[in-house]
């Protein structure tokens, strides 16, 4: 919250200690994680952060407007989490077009990594098979085509409408 951030950055707050550790070389960089996009963008705008971790996936794209302009202008790396929307992006929805197959976990991570603002996509594979699938996107890297990106974005819209709330 804003009040928590003010407490952190106030005189004698945690930021003093962490920034001193960075100045002494004990800490290389300072980053924050948040589900609250507007607050996160505001924190990034202070110039006190070296990285920001935020929820971002095809069903939750608000960071494109709320966060990425701020992190992009300041060249702050973004780490994306919840890239599969708690697994919902891997499932069908009632509004899927005929013959549509939901994207794989690997394609959902590739979709996130096609966003220029995102430097890292955290993965939480559900078993060895999904881990191997996700790791396969690293080498050789292959960006999704614009058509593939659009199909996953459209599926994200459907998942957002039908996926329910936070589990």
N, C-alpha and C positions, 0 to 999 in steps of 0.2 A: 504494500500500500504506500501511498505518498508519505504517510506519517512514519512508517518503518524506514523508508528511504531517508527521510530527513534525520531520523535518529542515527542511521548508519553514517551519514556524511557530516553530522554535526561535530563540533569540537569535542574531542574525546571519544568519538564514535568508532566503530569497527574500521571504517575506511582509513582513518589515520594509521592504524596499525598495519593494515594490509598494504597501503601505499608506501609506508616506511620500509616494509619488507621487500617490496618491489625495488625501491630506491637502493636498498642494500644488496640487491641481487639474490635474495633468498627466495623470492617469488618472481617468476618471469612475466606473468601476465595476470590480469584480473578480469574475471568474467562473471556474469550473472545468468541465472535461469529464471524464466517467468512464464506463466500462462496468460498474464495480463499484457496484451500487446501494447496498448497505449502507454502504460507505465514503463514497459521495457524500452520503447522508443525514446521516451523522455530520459530514461537513465542513460541510454546510448548517447543522447545528445549532450550530456554533461562533459564528455571527453574523458571521463574517469575510467571507462571500460576498454578492455582490449578485445573482448569477445562477448557474444550474447547467444544464449541458448533459448530457443523459442519453439512452440508447437507449430508445425507446418506440414500439411499434406494436401492431397487433392480435394478433400472435403472441407478443410479448414485453411483457407487461403487469405484470411484477413491480414496476415503479416505482409502481404504484397503491397498493401496500401498503408498500413499502420507502422510497420517496422523497417522494411527493406529500404525505403527512401532515406531514412536516417542512417542506417548502418552502411548503406552504399556510399553516401556522401562523405562519410567519415572513414571509409574503408575498414569497417569493423567486421571481422569474420562472424558468420552466423552458423551455429550448430542447430540442426533441425531434429526434433524428437517427435514421437508419436506419428511416424511417417505412414503407418498403416491404418491410422484411426482406430486403434485397439482391435485390429483385424477386420473391421467392417469393410474396408476397401477391397478385401479379397473375396467378398461375398456378392451374390446377385441381389438386385432390388426388384420390387414389383414393376418399376418403370423401365427396366432395361429393354432395349430394342431386341427384336427377335434375332436369335443367333449370337447375341453378345456374350462373351466370356469375360468374367472379371479379370483384372490384371493380376499377374503374379506378384509376390512380395518383391522380387528383384526389380520388376518394372515399376512398382510404386517407389522404390528407393531411387531408381534411375530418374523417374519423373521429378522427385524432389531435387536431385542433384543437377537437373537441367536448368534449375532456377539459378541465374548468375549470382544472386545474393547469398546462396547457401554454399558453405565450404565443406561441411561435414553433415552426413545424415546418420544419426544413431540408429542402430538396428538392434532388435530384440527378437532374434529368430526363435520360432517355436519348434525346436528340435534340430537334429543334425541335417536332415534333408533341406530344411529352409535355410540353415546356415550356409550349406554348400551353394545353394541357389543364390543367396545374397552375395556371397563372396565372388561368385562368377562374374558379377558386373564390374569388378575392379580391373581385371585384365583379361582380354583387352577391353578398355572402356569404349562403349558405343552409345552415343547420345540417342535418345528417342527421336524419331521423326516428328515433324510438326503434327502430322495426322495422329500418330500414337499419343503424343502429348495432349492433343485435343480430346481424344477418346477417353483418356484417363481423367482429364479435367471434367468432362461431361459426366462420367461415372461418379466422380467426387460430388458433383451437384446432386445426383440422385441419392447417393449415400447420405449426404447431409440432410436431405428431406426425410429419409426413411431409417436412418441408422440409430435413432434413439439418442439418449443422453449418455453422459459419461457413465461407464460401467461402475 
